């Protein structure tokens, strides 16, 4: 059991549900024309779930995937990481 009595399968399920909701919302935004291309930055497990649930158009709009957890990084550092990856 993990912290506060929550076990890993429950946490993983919640994380997967979150990624599925995000992918669904992004697919709607893409279809509406809110964006054409995007860079996906997420931890490896979340990337794997995204790949499983993303629509074909959403996958095609993904120009780069960065398999890192940058949630605790400041925005300027995230920007540097993304720009560096785009330049490679």
C-alpha positions as a Markdown table, in Angstrom:
| # | Residue | x | y | z |
|---|---|---|---|---|
| 1 | Unk | 0.0 | 0.0 | 0.0 |
| 2 | Unk | 1.1 | 3.5 | -0.8 |
| 3 | Unk | 0.8 | 6.7 | 1.2 |
| 4 | Unk | -2.5 | 7.3 | 3.0 |
| 5 | Unk | -3.7 | 3.8 | 2.4 |
| 6 | Unk | -4.1 | 4.2 | -1.4 |
| 7 | Unk | -2.6 | 1.3 | -3.3 |
| 8 | Unk | -0.7 | 1.5 | -6.6 |
| 9 | Unk | -3.5 | 0.1 | -8.8 |
| 10 | Unk | -5.9 | 2.8 | -7.6 |
| 11 | Unk | -3.3 | 5.5 | -8.3 |
| 12 | Unk | -2.4 | 4.1 | -11.7 |
| 13 | Unk | -6.1 | 3.9 | -12.6 |
| 14 | Unk | -6.7 | 7.5 | -11.6 |
| 15 | Unk | -3.6 | 8.6 | -13.6 |
| 16 | Unk | -4.8 | 6.7 | -16.7 |
| 17 | Unk | -8.2 | 8.2 | -16.4 |
| 18 | Unk | -6.6 | 11.7 | -16.2 |
| 19 | Unk | -4.5 | 11.0 | -19.4 |
| 20 | Unk | -7.6 | 9.7 | -21.2 |
| 21 | Unk | -9.6 | 12.8 | -20.4 |
| 22 | Unk | -6.7 | 15.1 | -21.5 |
| 23 | Unk | -6.4 | 13.1 | -24.8 |
| 24 | Unk | -10.1 | 13.4 | -25.4 |
| 25 | Unk | -10.1 | 17.1 | -24.7 |
| 26 | Unk | -7.1 | 17.7 | -26.9 |
| 27 | Unk | -8.8 | 15.7 | -29.8 |
| 28 | Unk | -11.8 | 18.0 | -29.5 |
| 29 | Unk | -9.6 | 21.1 | -29.5 |
| 30 | Unk | -7.6 | 19.8 | -32.5 |
| 31 | Unk | -10.8 | 19.1 | -34.4 |
| 32 | Unk | -12.1 | 22.6 | -33.6 |
| 33 | Unk | -8.9 | 24.1 | -35.0 |
| 34 | Unk | -7.5 | 25.4 | -31.6 |
| 35 | Unk | -4.1 | 24.1 | -32.6 |
| 36 | Unk | -2.4 | 22.2 | -35.4 |
| 37 | Unk | 0.7 | 20.7 | -33.9 |
| 38 | Unk | 2.0 | 20.2 | -30.4 |
| 39 | Unk | 4.9 | 19.0 | -28.2 |
| 40 | Unk | 3.9 | 16.4 | -25.6 |
| 41 | Unk | 5.9 | 16.3 | -22.4 |
| 42 | Unk | 5.0 | 13.7 | -19.9 |
| 43 | Unk | 6.5 | 10.9 | -17.7 |
| 44 | Unk | 7.1 | 7.6 | -19.6 |
| 45 | Unk | 4.0 | 5.9 | -18.2 |
| 46 | Unk | 1.7 | 8.8 | -19.0 |
| 47 | Unk | 3.2 | 8.9 | -22.6 |
| 48 | Unk | 2.4 | 5.2 | -23.0 |
| 49 | Unk | -1.2 | 5.7 | -21.9 |
| 50 | Unk | -1.5 | 8.7 | -24.2 |
| 51 | Unk | -0.3 | 6.7 | -27.1 |
| 52 | Unk | -2.9 | 4.0 | -26.4 |
| 53 | Unk | -5.8 | 6.4 | -26.2 |
| 54 | Unk | -5.0 | 9.3 | -28.6 |
| 55 | Unk | -6.9 | 9.5 | -31.8 |
| 56 | Unk | -5.1 | 9.1 | -35.1 |
| 57 | Unk | -5.3 | 12.9 | -35.9 |
| 58 | Unk | -4.0 | 13.7 | -32.4 |
| 59 | Unk | -1.0 | 11.3 | -32.9 |
| 60 | Unk | -0.3 | 12.9 | -36.3 |
| 61 | Unk | -0.3 | 16.4 | -34.7 |
| 62 | Unk | 2.3 | 15.4 | -32.2 |
| 63 | Unk | 5.6 | 16.8 | -33.5 |
| 64 | Unk | 7.7 | 15.7 | -30.5 |
| 65 | Unk | 7.4 | 13.6 | -27.4 |
| 66 | Unk | 9.6 | 14.3 | -24.4 |
| 67 | Unk | 9.5 | 11.5 | -21.8 |
| 68 | Unk | 10.3 | 13.5 | -18.7 |
| 69 | Unk | 8.3 | 14.6 | -15.6 |
| 70 | Unk | 8.7 | 18.4 | -15.6 |
| 71 | Unk | 5.9 | 19.2 | -13.2 |
| 72 | Unk | 8.3 | 20.8 | -10.6 |
| 73 | Unk | 10.4 | 22.7 | -13.2 |
| 74 | Unk | 9.9 | 26.4 | -13.7 |
| 75 | Unk | 8.4 | 27.5 | -17.0 |
| 76 | Unk | 11.6 | 29.0 | -18.3 |
| 77 | Unk | 13.5 | 25.7 | -17.7 |
| 78 | Unk | 10.7 | 23.8 | -19.4 |
| 79 | Unk | 10.9 | 26.1 | -22.4 |
| 80 | Unk | 14.7 | 25.5 | -22.6 |
| 81 | Unk | 14.2 | 21.8 | -22.5 |
| 82 | Unk | 11.6 | 21.8 | -25.2 |
| 83 | Unk | 13.5 | 24.2 | -27.5 |
| 84 | Unk | 16.7 | 22.1 | -27.1 |
| 85 | Unk | 14.7 | 18.9 | -28.0 |
| 86 | Unk | 13.2 | 20.6 | -31.0 |
| 87 | Unk | 16.6 | 21.7 | -32.3 |
| 88 | Unk | 18.0 | 18.2 | -32.1 |
